Amino acid sequence: INAEYGGNLLGKFHYTLQQIHSIEMRTLILVAILSIVLVYTQRAPVLSDNFVALVDALIDGRVVDRVQVWEDYDDQKTRFDFDREAVHVHRYNFYKLLKSYEVDERTQNCTVTPLTTTLKPAFGWVVNATRDRSPCYSNIERGRVGDEWSYTSSTGSLNLCVDSADVNRPLWVESVTTRDHEYFQFHAYIPGVPKPEVFELPPFCSK
């Protein structure tokens, strides 16, 4: 191979390598851009506002209770079972009747108070939320990774962490306002309208 031909050949080879390198770089940049776009354009999770759940409730950083929750948004009623020092307390909220009932099983006491608000969808805000770039984690199941969704309004902020392997499974939800800081860790979440008998008051407590 003469020097001139060899020089041309090496030059073409070097040029080809540059092209390949340029293509690889453009591909990597394109993949990176697409990854960022996918993060920010991924559809928000769809969680039912009718559900049964078991949660740990934390208010202002303090564990308040382990709570069993039944929420029937369609029929505007909820029930919460609290464990308070081995005393089982039930709270029934009937928003159509504008009444709340707190039932103490031990004393069979039934306290009725008026409701002045309507039941808002627990996860209705998620459709307008934005996915955060950083992952979130379950505080109950070690190592379980989630995707965090955030929403901010004039009254405060809401954050939801859903399981990365199942975006319709909440791991925790957080609400921060100027008045309080509420945080709920999910042990279980079952979508669907709860059974009607769950909302039946005990005999010593009537509507």
C-alpha positions in Angstrom: 0.0 0.0 0.0 1.6 3.3 -1.0 1.8 6.2 1.4 -0.8 8.3 -0.4 -3.4 5.5 -0.5 -2.6 4.5 3.0 -3.1 8.1 4.2 -6.5 8.3 2.4 -7.6 5.0 3.9 -6.6 6.1 7.4 -8.3 9.4 6.9 -11.5 7.7 5.8 -11.3 5.3 8.7 -10.9 8.2 11.2 -13.8 10.1 9.6 -16.0 7.0 9.8 -15.1 6.6 13.5 -16.0 10.2 14.1 -19.3 9.7 12.4 -20.0 6.6 14.5 -19.1 8.5 17.7 -21.3 11.4 16.6 -24.2 9.0 16.0 -23.7 7.3 19.4 -23.6 10.7 21.1 -26.8 11.8 19.4 -28.4 8.5 20.3 -27.4 8.9 24.0 -28.7 12.5 24.0 -31.9 11.5 22.4 -32.4 8.6 24.9 -31.7 11.0 27.8 -34.2 13.6 26.4 -36.9 10.9 25.9 -36.3 9.6 29.4 -36.9 13.1 30.8 -40.0 13.6 28.7 -41.4 10.3 29.8 -40.9 11.2 33.4 -42.8 14.4 33.0 -45.5 13.2 30.6 -46.3 9.9 32.3 -50.0 9.7 33.1 -51.0 10.2 36.7 -52.1 7.1 38.6 -55.9 6.4 38.8 -56.9 5.6 42.4 -60.5 4.9 43.3 -62.2 7.3 45.8 -64.3 4.3 46.9 -62.0 2.0 48.9 -61.1 0.1 52.1 -57.7 0.8 53.6 -55.5 0.2 56.7 -53.3 3.1 57.5 -51.0 4.6 60.1 -52.0 8.2 60.7 -49.3 10.7 61.6 -50.2 14.2 62.6 -47.4 16.8 62.8 -44.9 13.9 62.9 -46.6 12.0 65.7 -48.2 8.6 65.2 -51.8 9.1 66.2 -53.5 5.8 65.4 -53.6 2.8 63.2 -56.9 3.3 61.4 -59.2 1.0 59.3 -60.9 3.2 56.7 -64.0 2.5 54.6 -64.8 5.3 52.2 -67.9 5.4 49.9 -67.5 8.6 48.0 -70.4 7.8 45.7 -72.9 7.6 48.6 -71.0 10.3 50.7 -70.2 8.3 53.8 -67.1 7.1 55.6 -66.2 4.9 58.6 -63.0 5.0 60.6 -62.0 2.4 63.2 -59.4 3.7 65.7 -57.3 1.8 68.2 -56.9 4.0 71.2 -55.2 2.3 74.1 -57.0 -1.1 73.4 -60.3 0.7 73.2 -62.0 0.3 69.8 -63.6 3.5 68.7 -65.7 3.8 65.5 -66.5 7.0 63.7 -69.3 7.1 61.1 -69.7 10.2 58.9 -72.9 10.5 56.8 -72.5 13.6 54.7 -76.0 13.4 53.2 -77.4 13.5 56.7 -74.9 16.0 57.9 -74.2 13.9 60.9 -71.1 12.2 62.5 -71.3 9.4 65.1 -68.5 8.4 67.4 -69.1 5.0 69.0 -67.2 3.7 72.0 -67.6 -0.1 72.2 -66.5 -0.3 75.8 -68.9 2.2 77.2 -71.5 1.8 74.4 -71.5 5.6 74.2 -72.7 7.2 71.0 -71.9 10.8 70.4 -73.6 12.7 67.6 -72.1 15.9 66.1 -73.2 17.9 63.0 -71.2 17.7 59.8 -70.8 21.1 58.0 -68.6 19.9 55.1 -69.0 17.7 52.1 -66.9 14.6 51.4 -64.3 15.4 48.8 -62.7 12.7 46.7 -59.6 11.4 48.5 -57.5 11.2 45.3 -59.4 13.6 43.0 -56.4 16.0 43.0 -54.0 13.4 41.6 -55.1 14.0 38.0 -53.6 17.5 38.2 -50.4 16.3 40.0 -46.9 16.3 38.6 -44.5 13.4 38.9 -41.3 14.2 40.8 -38.0 13.0 39.3 -36.7 11.5 42.5 -38.1 8.2 43.7 -40.0 7.8 47.0 -40.0 4.8 49.4 -42.4 2.9 51.6 -41.8 3.4 55.3 -43.5 0.0 56.0 -42.0 -2.3 53.5 -38.3 -1.8 53.4 -36.8 -1.5 50.0 -40.1 -0.9 48.2 -39.6 1.9 45.7 -42.3 4.3 44.5 -43.1 7.2 42.2 -44.0 10.5 43.9 -46.7 12.8 42.6 -47.1 16.3 43.9 -49.8 19.0 43.7 -49.6 22.5 45.2 -52.4 25.0 45.6 -53.0 28.3 47.5 -54.0 26.3 50.6 -51.0 23.9 50.8 -49.4 20.9 49.1 -50.3 17.3 48.6 -47.9 14.4 47.9 -48.6 10.8 46.9 -46.2 7.9 46.7 -47.4 5.0 44.6 -45.7 1.6 44.1 -43.5 1.7 41.0 -44.5 -1.9 40.3 -48.2 -1.1 40.6 -49.0 2.6 40.2 -52.6 2.0 41.5 -51.2 1.0 44.9 -50.6 3.9 47.3 -47.7 3.7 49.7 -48.3 6.9 51.5 -50.0 10.3 51.1 -49.1 13.6 52.7 -51.0 16.8 53.2 -49.3 20.0 54.3 -51.2 23.3 55.1 -50.5 26.3 57.2 -52.6 24.6 60.0 -51.3 21.1 60.1 -49.2 18.3 58.6 -50.9 15.0 58.0 -49.2 11.8 56.8 -50.8 8.4 56.1 -48.9 5.2 55.5 -50.8 2.5 53.8 -50.6 -1.1 55.0 -53.4 -2.0 52.6 -55.6 -0.4 50.0 -58.5 -2.2 48.3 -60.4 -0.2 45.6 -64.1 -0.5 45.3 -67.3 0.5 47.1 -67.4 -0.9 50.6 -70.2 -3.3 51.6 -73.3 -1.4 52.8 -73.4 -3.3 56.2 -70.1 -1.7 57.1 -72.0 1.6 57.7 -74.8 0.1 59.9 -74.8 1.7 63.3 -74.9 -0.5 66.4 -78.3 -1.0 68.1 -77.6 1.5 70.9 -76.9 4.3 68.4 -79.6 5.4 66.0 -79.9 7.9 63.1 
